[in-house]
């Protein structure tokens, strides 16, 4: 079926919807009139994915007046995060706040010279057998440390961070949700940070060299009960297509958009738009982390939209991951690797999703096998047609044969929409600015 016809058909199916506000009110379990809503006081509805397990996820909804902040600058945002210990807090982000407003040069230490760095570590001079070292590498590392301290912020327990209105969020910052419980992020446009000082590794990529970057937009590290809802996460002003090449390789300045790692658990990711990014989402970041990650990394992904992503939507290790009612869009001429990465001891349950693939894109590429881990992939539609993703993958890529049967069945689900209606519903309602 023609891709555009399939998308348009789905849009017509949801033309009768009363709008995103009605949908979201149902999902969040609040009965408030949309015009009177206070997003900071809303909590995750019962049974809405893994983050609703146990006591659920309430974020800072119980904050007293002293711990409700409205911030318009990165400095104000950092102060609001640092104030008040673990007392419930609501931080309202008004407008787009920039963590790198003074530019990359503000982080560079005296003596660092990028042109000299290139000259010193050119493979014709340095070779490809030894990691870089020496004066310019030390100065690069010191400059990178300055950026790290400036753009990374720790999100405390019992916190809700919400964008005000339709055009609020964070440019170039890295939100670290590390070792805490009970956090909500909603209605934010989050532009992925760029690494101002990527490191050249001459030994990488089969000893042809590569630039390696730091900084995920959002990291959930060892934390529990986290709800990420109605955000737009994107490369924004700095798509990979705009990045230059040095030493014969793309000067990669991006890492992940949303990584959930190191025994993080009970996370719901709903109604977000992930746009124009390569390494989109890791759930579990190391094959060697079984001692901490086994039995953890329980994550629900529903009603999210992915367009222009290259890979990791998500790549899964160890976790029981429930992915339903998501819309994956692969456009003509974009770089594309895969959607679901099947990693060590993963238990992916992917059903009732919709895929809109441009002509010529392999259906088998929706799955990528990294390790032998059975998955459930049922009732998924590709360009409007019911498709057995595992069977197609195995037929197209027999050297990566996948087994069916994740070994568990999700119970924490809200309303499951028909896959044929998912493109219209999700495209209309996912992302920042769609809550009111």
C-alpha positions as CSV (number, residue, x, y, z in Angstrom):
1,X,0.0,0.0,0.0
2,X,1.3,3.5,-0.8
3,X,2.8,5.1,2.3
4,X,1.1,8.4,2.0
5,X,-2.3,6.7,1.4
6,X,-1.8,4.6,4.5
7,X,-1.0,7.6,6.6
8,X,-3.9,9.7,5.3
9,X,-6.3,6.8,5.7
10,X,-5.3,6.6,9.4
11,X,-5.7,10.3,9.8
12,X,-9.3,10.2,8.5
13,X,-10.1,7.5,11.0
14,X,-9.4,9.8,13.9
15,X,-10.9,13.0,12.5
16,X,-13.8,12.6,14.9
17,X,-11.6,12.7,18.0
18,X,-12.4,15.6,20.3
19,X,-8.7,16.5,20.4
20,X,-5.5,15.6,22.3
21,X,-6.7,17.2,25.5
22,X,-9.5,14.7,25.8
23,X,-7.2,11.8,25.1
24,X,-4.6,12.9,27.6
25,X,-7.1,13.6,30.3
26,X,-8.2,10.0,30.0
27,X,-4.7,8.7,30.1
28,X,-3.6,10.8,33.1
29,X,-6.6,9.9,35.1
30,X,-7.5,13.5,35.9
31,X,-11.0,14.8,35.6
32,X,-10.0,18.5,35.6
33,X,-11.2,20.7,32.7
34,X,-8.3,21.2,30.3
35,X,-8.4,25.0,30.7
36,X,-7.9,24.7,34.5
37,X,-5.2,22.0,34.5
38,X,-2.0,22.3,36.5
39,X,0.3,19.8,34.8
40,X,2.6,19.9,37.8
41,X,-0.1,18.4,40.0
42,X,-0.9,15.5,37.7
43,X,0.2,12.0,38.5
44,X,0.6,8.9,36.4
45,X,-2.7,7.0,36.1
46,X,-3.2,3.6,37.6
47,X,-2.1,0.7,35.4
48,X,-0.3,3.0,33.0
49,X,2.8,1.0,32.4
50,X,5.6,-0.2,34.6
51,X,6.0,3.2,36.3
52,X,2.5,2.7,37.9
53,X,3.8,-0.4,39.7
54,X,3.4,-0.4,43.5
55,X,2.9,3.1,44.8
56,X,3.0,4.5,41.3
57,X,4.7,7.7,40.1
58,X,3.6,11.1,41.6
59,X,6.7,13.2,41.1
60,X,6.4,16.5,42.9
61,X,2.6,16.7,42.8
62,X,2.5,17.2,46.6
63,X,4.9,20.2,46.6
64,X,4.0,23.1,48.9
65,X,4.0,26.6,47.5
66,X,7.6,27.2,48.6
67,X,8.8,24.4,46.3
68,X,7.0,25.4,43.1
69,X,9.4,27.2,40.8
70,X,9.0,28.9,37.4
71,X,12.4,29.2,35.6
72,X,13.4,31.0,32.5
73,X,17.2,30.5,32.5
74,X,19.5,27.5,32.9
75,X,21.0,29.1,36.0
76,X,17.5,29.4,37.6
77,X,16.7,25.8,36.6
78,X,19.9,24.5,38.3
79,X,19.1,26.4,41.5
80,X,15.6,25.0,41.6
81,X,16.9,21.5,41.2
82,X,19.4,22.1,44.1
83,X,17.0,23.7,46.5
84,X,15.0,21.8,49.1
85,X,16.6,18.4,49.2
86,X,14.1,15.6,48.5
87,X,11.1,17.6,49.4
88,X,8.5,17.3,46.5
89,X,9.1,20.0,44.0
90,X,7.5,21.3,40.8
91,X,9.7,23.1,38.3
92,X,7.9,24.9,35.5
93,X,10.1,25.7,32.5
94,X,9.0,28.8,30.7
95,X,10.4,29.3,27.2
96,X,13.4,27.6,25.8
97,X,16.3,27.7,28.3
98,X,19.8,27.2,26.9
99,X,22.6,25.4,28.8
100,X,25.2,26.5,26.2
101,X,24.0,30.1,25.6
102,X,27.6,31.4,25.6
103,X,28.8,28.8,23.0
104,X,31.3,26.1,23.1
105,X,34.3,28.5,23.3
106,X,33.2,29.4,26.8
107,X,34.3,25.9,28.0
108,X,37.7,25.7,26.3
109,X,40.7,26.0,28.5
110,X,43.7,28.2,27.6
111,X,46.0,26.5,25.2
112,X,43.4,24.1,23.6
113,X,43.7,24.5,19.8
114,X,41.4,22.3,17.7
115,X,43.6,22.8,14.6
116,X,46.6,21.7,16.5
117,X,44.6,18.7,17.9
118,X,43.9,17.6,14.3
119,X,47.5,18.0,13.3
120,X,48.8,16.1,16.3
121,X,46.5,13.1,15.9
122,X,46.2,12.9,12.2
123,X,46.5,9.2,11.4
124,X,49.4,10.1,9.0
125,X,51.2,11.4,12.0
126,X,49.9,9.4,15.0
127,X,48.8,6.2,13.3
128,X,45.9,3.9,14.3
129,X,47.3,1.6,16.9
130,X,47.5,3.7,20.0
131,X,44.8,5.9,21.8
132,X,45.7,9.6,21.7
133,X,47.7,11.2,24.5
134,X,49.7,14.3,25.1
135,X,49.2,18.0,25.6
136,X,46.3,18.7,23.3
137,X,44.4,15.6,24.4
138,X,44.9,16.7,28.0
139,X,43.6,20.2,27.1
140,X,40.6,18.7,25.2
141,X,39.8,16.6,28.3
142,X,39.9,19.6,30.6
143,X,37.7,21.6,28.2
144,X,35.3,18.6,28.1
145,X,35.2,18.5,31.9
146,X,34.2,22.2,31.9
147,X,31.3,21.4,29.6
148,X,30.3,18.4,31.7
149,X,30.0,20.4,34.8
150,X,28.0,23.1,33.1
151,X,25.4,21.1,31.2
152,X,24.7,18.1,33.4
153,X,22.2,18.5,36.1
154,X,21.0,16.0,38.7
155,X,17.2,15.6,39.1
156,X,16.2,14.9,42.7
157,X,13.6,12.4,43.9
158,X,10.0,13.5,44.1
159,X,10.3,16.0,41.2
160,X,8.1,17.1,38.4
161,X,9.5,19.1,35.6
162,X,7.0,20.5,33.1
163,X,7.1,22.9,30.2
164,X,4.7,25.9,30.2
165,X,2.6,26.1,27.2
166,X,3.6,24.9,23.7
167,X,7.1,26.2,23.3
168,X,9.1,25.5,26.4
169,X,12.0,23.2,27.1
170,X,15.8,22.8,27.3
171,X,18.5,23.3,24.7
172,X,21.8,21.5,25.1
173,X,21.4,20.3,28.7
174,X,21.7,16.8,30.0
175,X,19.1,15.7,32.6
176,X,20.6,13.0,34.9
177,X,17.9,11.1,36.8
178,X,20.4,9.1,38.8
179,X,19.8,6.9,41.9
180,X,16.4,8.5,42.8
181,X,12.8,7.6,42.9
182,X,9.6,9.2,41.7
183,X,10.3,11.7,38.8
184,X,8.1,13.1,36.1
185,X,9.1,14.9,32.9
186,X,6.3,16.4,30.8
187,X,5.6,18.8,28.0
188,X,9.2,19.7,27.3
189,X,11.0,20.2,24.0
190,X,14.5,18.8,24.6
191,X,17.2,19.5,22.1
192,X,20.0,16.9,22.4
193,X,23.2,18.4,23.8
194,X,26.2,18.6,21.4
195,X,29.6,17.5,22.7
196,X,31.8,20.5,22.1
197,X,34.9,18.4,22.4
198,X,34.5,14.9,21.0
199,X,37.5,12.6,21.4
200,X,39.3,11.2,18.5
201,X,39.9,7.4,18.9
202,X,42.3,6.2,16.2
203,X,41.8,2.6,17.2
204,X,38.0,2.6,16.7
205,X,36.0,1.4,13.7
206,X,38.5,-1.4,12.8
207,X,41.5,1.0,13.3
208,X,40.2,3.5,10.8
209,X,39.4,5.9,13.7
210,X,36.2,7.6,14.9
211,X,35.0,10.6,16.9
212,X,33.3,9.6,20.2
213,X,30.9,11.9,22.0
214,X,29.3,12.2,25.4
215,X,26.0,13.5,26.8
216,X,22.6,12.0,26.5
217,X,19.6,14.4,26.6
218,X,18.0,12.4,29.4
219,X,19.5,9.5,31.4
220,X,17.6,7.3,33.8
221,X,20.4,5.7,35.8
222,X,19.6,3.3,38.7
223,X,16.3,5.2,39.3
224,X,12.8,3.9,39.9
225,X,9.3,5.1,39.1
226,X,10.0,7.6,36.3
227,X,7.3,8.9,33.9
228,X,8.5,10.6,30.7
229,X,5.4,11.9,28.9
230,X,4.5,14.3,26.0
231,X,8.0,15.5,25.3
232,X,9.7,16.2,22.0
233,X,13.3,15.0,21.9
234,X,15.3,15.9,18.9
235,X,18.7,17.0,17.5
236,X,16.9,20.2,16.6
237,X,19.2,22.9,15.2
238,X,22.1,20.4,15.0
239,X,21.1,17.4,12.9
240,X,23.9,14.9,12.1
241,X,23.6,16.0,8.5
242,X,25.0,19.4,9.5
243,X,28.1,18.0,11.2
244,X,31.5,18.4,9.5
245,X,34.1,15.7,8.8
246,X,37.6,15.7,10.2
247,X,40.4,13.2,9.8
248,X,38.1,11.5,7.3
249,X,35.2,10.8,9.7
250,X,32.0,12.5,10.7
251,X,32.7,14.8,13.7
252,X,30.0,13.1,15.8
253,X,28.7,15.4,18.5
254,X,25.6,13.5,19.7
255,X,25.0,10.5,22.0
256,X,21.6,9.2,23.1
257,X,18.2,10.9,23.4
258,X,16.8,8.9,26.3
259,X,18.9,6.1,27.9
260,X,17.5,3.9,30.7
261,X,20.4,2.0,32.3
262,X,22.2,0.5,35.3
263,X,19.4,-1.2,37.2
264,X,16.8,1.5,36.5
265,X,13.3,0.1,36.9
266,X,9.6,0.9,36.6
267,X,9.7,3.5,33.8
268,X,6.8,4.6,31.5
269,X,7.6,6.5,28.4
270,X,4.4,7.7,26.7
271,X,3.2,10.1,24.1
272,X,6.6,11.5,23.2
273,X,8.0,12.5,19.8
274,X,11.5,11.2,19.0
275,X,12.9,13.0,16.0
276,X,15.9,13.1,13.7
277,X,18.5,11.3,15.8
278,X,20.8,8.4,15.5
279,X,21.3,6.5,18.9
280,X,17.8,7.1,20.2
281,X,17.2,4.9,23.2
282,X,19.2,2.3,25.1
283,X,17.5,0.1,27.7
284,X,20.5,-1.5,29.4
285,X,23.9,-0.2,28.3
286,X,26.3,-3.2,28.7
287,X,26.2,-7.0,28.2
288,X,28.4,-7.3,31.3
289,X,25.9,-5.6,33.6
290,X,23.8,-8.7,34.3
291,X,24.6,-8.8,38.0
292,X,22.8,-5.4,38.5
293,X,20.4,-5.3,35.5
294,X,18.8,-8.8,35.6
295,X,15.3,-8.5,36.9
296,X,15.3,-4.7,36.4
297,X,14.9,-2.4,33.4
298,X,11.1,-2.9,33.4
299,X,10.0,-0.2,30.9
300,X,6.7,0.6,29.1
301,X,6.8,2.5,25.8
302,X,3.4,3.5,24.4
303,X,1.9,6.1,22.0
304,X,5.3,7.4,21.1
305,X,6.2,8.7,17.6
306,X,9.6,8.0,16.0
307,X,10.6,9.8,12.8
308,X,14.0,10.2,11.3
309,X,15.7,7.9,13.8
310,X,18.5,5.6,12.7
311,X,18.5,3.0,15.4
312,X,17.7,2.0,19.1
313,X,14.0,2.5,19.3
314,X,14.9,0.9,21.6
315,X,17.9,-1.5,21.9
316,X,17.1,-3.7,24.9
317,X,19.3,-5.7,27.3
318,X,17.9,-7.7,30.2
319,X,14.6,-5.8,30.6
320,X,11.0,-6.8,30.3
321,X,10.1,-4.0,27.9
322,X,6.5,-3.5,26.7
323,X,6.1,-1.5,23.5
324,X,2.6,-0.9,22.2
325,X,0.7,1.6,20.1
326,X,3.9,3.4,18.9
327,X,4.3,4.8,15.4
328,X,7.6,4.3,13.6
329,X,8.2,6.4,10.5
330,X,11.1,5.8,8.1
331,X,11.3,8.5,5.4
332,X,12.7,8.4,2.0
333,X,16.5,8.7,1.7
334,X,17.1,8.9,5.5
335,X,19.8,6.8,7.1
336,X,18.2,3.8,8.8
337,X,19.6,0.9,10.7
338,X,16.8,-0.8,12.7
339,X,13.9,-0.2,15.2
340,X,14.0,-2.8,17.9
341,X,17.4,-4.1,19.0
342,X,17.3,-7.5,20.6
343,X,20.1,-7.8,23.1
344,X,21.3,-10.1,25.8
345,X,18.6,-11.6,28.1
346,X,16.0,-9.1,26.8
347,X,12.3,-9.8,27.0
348,X,10.7,-7.5,24.5
349,X,6.9,-7.6,24.1
350,X,6.1,-5.5,21.0
351,X,2.5,-5.5,19.9
352,X,-0.1,-3.3,18.3
353,X,2.5,-0.9,16.8
354,X,2.4,0.8,13.4
355,X,5.2,1.2,10.9
356,X,5.2,3.6,8.0
357,X,8.1,2.7,5.8
358,X,9.2,4.5,2.7
359,X,9.4,2.5,-0.5
360,X,12.4,0.3,-0.7
361,X,12.9,0.1,3.1
362,X,13.3,-3.5,4.3
363,X,10.6,-4.7,6.7
364,X,13.1,-7.2,8.1
365,X,15.2,-4.2,9.3
366,X,12.6,-3.3,11.9
367,X,14.3,-6.0,14.1
368,X,18.0,-6.4,14.8
369,X,19.5,-9.4,16.6
370,X,22.4,-8.8,18.9
371,X,22.0,-11.8,21.1
372,X,19.7,-14.9,21.3
373,X,16.7,-13.6,23.2
374,X,13.1,-14.5,22.2
375,X,10.6,-11.7,21.8
376,X,6.9,-11.4,21.2
377,X,6.0,-9.3,18.2
378,X,2.3,-9.7,17.3
379,X,-0.5,-7.6,15.7
380,X,1.9,-5.1,14.2
381,X,1.0,-3.3,11.0
382,X,3.4,-2.1,8.3
383,X,2.0,0.4,5.8
384,X,-1.5,-0.6,6.8
385,X,-0.9,-4.4,6.5
386,X,-0.8,-6.9,9.3
387,X,2.8,-8.2,9.3
388,X,4.6,-10.9,11.2
389,X,7.8,-9.0,11.9
390,X,9.7,-12.0,13.2
391,X,8.8,-14.2,10.2
392,X,9.8,-11.4,7.7
393,X,13.0,-10.7,9.5
394,X,14.0,-14.3,9.5
395,X,13.2,-14.7,5.8
396,X,15.1,-11.6,4.8
397,X,18.0,-12.0,7.3
398,X,18.4,-15.7,7.9
399,X,21.8,-15.4,9.5
400,X,20.1,-13.5,12.4
401,X,17.1,-15.9,13.1
402,X,15.0,-14.7,15.9
403,X,12.8,-16.8,18.2
404,X,9.3,-16.0,19.2
405,X,7.9,-15.8,22.8
406,X,9.1,-13.3,25.3
407,X,8.0,-15.5,28.2
408,X,5.7,-12.9,29.9
409,X,2.6,-10.9,29.2
410,X,2.1,-7.2,30.2
411,X,-0.7,-6.4,32.6
412,X,0.0,-2.7,33.2
413,X,-1.6,-1.2,30.1
414,X,-4.1,1.5,29.5
415,X,-6.5,1.4,26.5
416,X,-4.8,-0.4,23.6
417,X,-5.8,1.3,20.3
418,X,-6.2,-0.6,17.0
419,X,-2.9,-0.5,15.1
420,X,-4.6,0.9,12.0
421,X,-5.7,4.0,14.0
422,X,-2.3,4.5,15.7
423,X,-0.6,6.7,13.1
424,X,-3.4,9.2,13.2
425,X,-3.8,9.2,17.0
426,X,-0.1,9.3,17.8
427,X,0.9,11.8,15.1
428,X,-1.9,14.1,16.2
429,X,-1.2,13.9,20.0
430,X,2.4,12.9,20.7
431,X,5.1,15.4,21.6
432,X,5.4,18.6,23.5
433,X,2.7,21.3,23.3
434,X,-0.1,18.7,22.8
435,X,-1.4,18.6,26.3
436,X,-3.7,21.6,26.2
